[in-house]
Amino acid sequence: MTNKTSKISRKGLTTVPHEVMKALKAEDGDYLEWEVKKGYAIVRVAKNPYKLLKGRHRDPKLTFEKVEGIADKLVEAEIDAGNRA
């Protein structure tokens, strides 16, 4: 893949080029994890946990909010683990 560019807005927003999303296997609803080392940004895709669970469990108590809360705790734990390294 050739280099792709995108512009950052005043609010810090940017669009990920389609080719980059495809190469990272990123989909709508996924999260991007950013790590900066020596002036370079390392970007990892964190799959949307709700999307992975959807339709796999028939538990009526399993709501989107509950799954999102669990996912947020997991992401925070991963970020904290990375900061300890």
N, C-alpha and C positions, 0 to 999 in steps of 0.2 A: 504494500500500500504506500502511496506517496504521502507526503506531509499534507495535513489538512489544517486549516486555520479557522478560527471563529473569533468574533469581536465580543469583548466584555462590555456590558452596559454600565451606566453610572451606578446602578443598584448591585453590580457584581454578578449579573446574570449572563449566561452565554448559552448557545445552542450547540449540542454535541452533533457533529456531522454524521449523517446516516452511515457512511462507510466505517466510521470509528465505532458507532453503536453496533454495527454488524460484526466487526472484528472482535469486539469485547463480549459479544452475545448478550448485550444489554437490551432490555425491553421496557416498555412503558410501565412505570410503577417501581422499577428497580432503584436502588440507591447507589450513589457513587461515593467511595471512600477516597479521601485525598491525603497523601503523605508528601511532605516536602523534604528533600535531601539534597544538600549542596546545590541549591538553585534549580533543581528539577522537581517536577510534580509527578508522583506515581499515583495512578488512578486505578482503583479496583472496583469491580461491580459486586454489589451485595444484592442478591435476589430478593424480591419482595416476599417476605415470609407468608403473608396472607394468600398470595397467589399459589404458593407451593402447597398450602393446606386446603385450599378451597376444594370442596367436593370429596375430600378424603375422610372426613369424619362426619358422622351423623348426630353429633352431640348438639342438642338445641341450645345449650348454655354457651357454646363456643361462638361468641360474637366477634365481629370485626374489631371492635374496641378492645376486647380482651386479647385477641391475637396481636393487635398493634402494640398494646402495652407490653406484652411478653417480648415481642420483637425489639422494641426500643430498649428494654433491659439487656437483651442479648448483644445489641449493637454497642451499647455503652460499655458492657463488660469487655467486648473485643477492643474497643478504643482504649480503655484503661489498661488492658493487657499489653497493647502495643506501646503505650507510654512507659511501661515498666521495663521494657527491653532495652 
